[in-house]
Amino acid sequence: MTMPTTSEPAIRVRGLEKSYRIPKQEPLHVLRGVDFEVSRGTIFALLGSNGAGKTTVVNIMSTLLKADAGAVTVNGFDVVTQAAQVRESISLTGQFAAVDEILTGRENLVLAARLRHLKEAGKIADKLLERFQLIEAAGRRVATYSGGMRRRLDIAMSLTGNPPAIFLDEPTTGLDPQSRIEVWRAVKEIAQLGTTVLLTTQYLEEAEQLADRIAILHQGRIIADGTLDDLKQLFPPAKVEYVEKQPTLEEIFLAIVGDGRTGSSVRAER
Amino acid sequence: MNKHFFADTTVLLGRTMRHVTRSPDTIITVAIMPIAMMLLFRYVFGGAIETGLGPGQYVNYMLPGIVLITVATGVTYTALRLFTDKKTGIFGRFLSLPIARASVLWAHVLTSVVSTLISVIVVVLVALLMGFRSGAGVLAWLAVAGITILFTLALTWIAVIAGLSAQTAEGGGAFSYPLVFLPFISSAFVATETMPGPVRAFAEHQPMTPIINSIRNLFAQEPVGNNIWAALAWCLAILVVSYSFAMVTYRKTVA
């Protein structure tokens, strides 16, 4: 049921509109006609500032919210009329790591696997623990995890059952630089294995680092959509200037703390 | 009904029951207030209250009311657990999975019934230490358990409405204050005949009184009379109404 039904894009969003009614105020038009497509096996970044409506788009795609107008298909299934098939095809990693703090890391993964009705939930959990470097922490309650570990567990939970599409809503907001690099690495890995990734972010650098294609959501509409090179061409050609390159504070921070290399559970990148 | 309903409910029930067993303080917190009231009424006010029972038997008289107060306190935690799930996004995660969506609520409802009953058992055990005695047979005890479970279910669905629609944790718990208070204006601690007219009229026609009287009669091995029908009718009516409103709220929450 989760196999691609046609060769059409993994995600197709057409004319999406959504308003929120606020008592005694003008309704808030969050989405005013959003269109975009995501090809299979690519990373698509929805870029926008706080309150631009990124989470609203993700929630509509995840069958958690109904749009006022427009159509969304995921993996060829309509989010309204074929919601059950859409849920089989996707995994949502929400804005705040939606992990159960009272359960252990392993129990969280077993829970996710059993809710996808998978056999051998324990084995699946163990594999994901290994892949996300959470084996040592597997038996500890999630309440004791760091922000980065929670996020990794959160993403691992989304990968149980290998859904063809995964939605990551601001996956690195609130994370420290090292954790952010860990999450980026995880996202790249997911995409390399053929999963379609849609992520929302307010960080330009994140979109630049990860995305095959970037769409900018602004005032309820997609105002730009293309590859990084496409977007660069929208602007005047680059001038060549010579400037002394100062290290950024982030580069200094990572150099001092060792770019994650010293952390027992983190592999070095580059 | 979705083919995964029972499997999903079982999995999610396992999760919420772990929440209860790993923080048993909720069971104790729920039991402590009713136990404190029992102590207060037994050893402070009890001597001044005429129940027509022998001395020291007041604990027999008030236990049914205390049980209802325990239930009203217990379901507060259901609202809080539900609110927390909604707020932390774990609700969204579950609802975006290919599961039977109703199982998300039912797991909380069943956990509410089980954990509240454990608190009730703790309270009854303390009552036994304080001199509560009943010659009730197995059937009468089963009837008491049945009424208590039905009452817990009815109040739990009210808690579901509160938990789903709350904007803050405090708001999610506030619904239970009137429920905890209601037994005081009933036959729980004093006979309704001693109350002034309008208060008495209220006390005799609110749901707590027939439920309390039924349980009291069952414990005392006396005929339950029409109380039991009034009690069942109230419980079922509250259950049906609160379940319907909970479903409306749920659909609004999950689109």
HADDOCK unambig.tbl for C-alpha pairs under 7 A between the chains (distance, minus, plus):
assign (segid A and resid 62 and name CA) (segid B and resid 96 and name CA) 5.78 0.50 0.50
assign (segid A and resid 63 and name CA) (segid B and resid 96 and name CA) 6.53 0.50 0.50
assign (segid A and resid 64 and name CA) (segid B and resid 92 and name CA) 6.94 0.50 0.50
assign (segid A and resid 64 and name CA) (segid B and resid 96 and name CA) 6.71 0.50 0.50
assign (segid A and resid 64 and name CA) (segid B and resid 254 and name CA) 5.63 0.50 0.50
assign (segid A and resid 64 and name CA) (segid B and resid 255 and name CA) 5.90 0.50 0.50
assign (segid A and resid 65 and name CA) (segid B and resid 254 and name CA) 6.66 0.50 0.50
assign (segid A and resid 65 and name CA) (segid B and resid 255 and name CA) 4.93 0.50 0.50
assign (segid A and resid 66 and name CA) (segid B and resid 255 and name CA) 5.73 0.50 0.50
assign (segid A and resid 84 and name CA) (segid B and resid 98 and name CA) 6.09 0.50 0.50
assign (segid A and resid 87 and name CA) (segid B and resid 96 and name CA) 5.66 0.50 0.50
assign (segid A and resid 87 and name CA) (segid B and resid 97 and name CA) 5.33 0.50 0.50
assign (segid A and resid 87 and name CA) (segid B and resid 98 and name CA) 4.98 0.50 0.50
assign (segid A and resid 88 and name CA) (segid B and resid 97 and name CA) 6.85 0.50 0.50
assign (segid A and resid 88 and name CA) (segid B and resid 98 and name CA) 5.30 0.50 0.50
assign (segid A and resid 92 and name CA) (segid B and resid 93 and name CA) 6.32 0.50 0.50
assign (segid A and resid 92 and name CA) (segid B and resid 96 and name CA) 6.63 0.50 0.50
assign (segid A and resid 94 and name CA) (segid B and resid 89 and name CA) 6.68 0.50 0.50
assign (segid A and resid 96 and name CA) (segid B and resid 88 and name CA) 6.79 0.50 0.50
assign (segid A and resid 96 and name CA) (segid B and resid 89 and name CA) 6.61 0.50 0.50
assign (segid A and resid 98 and name CA) (segid B and resid 88 and name CA) 5.99 0.50 0.50
assign (segid A and resid 98 and name CA) (segid B and resid 89 and name CA) 5.10 0.50 0.50
assign (segid A and resid 98 and name CA) (segid B and resid 90 and name CA) 4.64 0.50 0.50
assign (segid A and resid 98 and name CA) (segid B and resid 93 and name CA) 6.74 0.50 0.50
assign (segid A and resid 99 and name CA) (segid B and resid 90 and name CA) 6.44 0.50 0.50
assign (segid A and resid 102 and name CA) (segid B and resid 19 and name CA) 6.31 0.50 0.50
assign (segid A and resid 115 and name CA) (segid B and resid 8 and name CA) 6.26 0.50 0.50
assign (segid A and resid 115 and name CA) (segid B and resid 99 and name CA) 6.40 0.50 0.50
assign (segid A and resid 116 and name CA) (segid B and resid 97 and name CA) 6.87 0.50 0.50
assign (segid A and resid 116 and name CA) (segid B and resid 98 and name CA) 6.38 0.50 0.50
